[in-house]
């Protein structure tokens, strides 16, 4: 069996990606903080013909995240594709001059420790398969820092560097790391940021395995 694990899956982008990969024969591990939300989304996907299971984990809790990924692999098969796309907390987005060292703990746990934990858990399985894809989804502040959203700007930048290093290091092992930058909000009906369009883009990043950083739409200055 071939499995995609979507960390931070919700009814918008996560559901769209699950459907897109499901059409290609992937089983789907839906991972979110609340088990009831994960189960509800998995049930909805199942009604649409996608094999899906729900698992709960807070990405700031390494033990919970590794346990969820272990359970997903045991239930659905080795994880070939990992998508890391949880939505940041609003309290990560303070202005820079109001952001203390303590305020950066949450964003760094969320955007650096979380992905590093997840990648470390799925990478051995990908190496055994001889293939894999690591998909990182970030907002525009990852590459265009915003002083009014200091926490996410700093942590997303660090996540970007981590993902870039994975891209550069793992290519020879058949494992592709790619980042999709989504400037602005994900908006149904928008020609660039509609969830279904973004899901097609993420499928393409997995399928074509070309390049590291991609943009859903151009950044505005």
Secondary structure, DSSP 8 states (H G I E B T S, - for coil): --EEEEET--TTHHHHHHHHHHHTT-EEEEEES-HHHHHHHHHHHHHTT--EEEEE--TT-HHHHHHHHHHHHHHH--EEEEEE-----GGG---GGG--TTHHHHHHIIIIIHHHHHHHHHHHHHHHHT-EEEEEEEEGGGTS--GGGHHHHHHHHHHHHHHHHHHHHHGGGTEEEEEEEE-S---TT-TTT-HHHHHHHHHHHHHH---SEEESS----
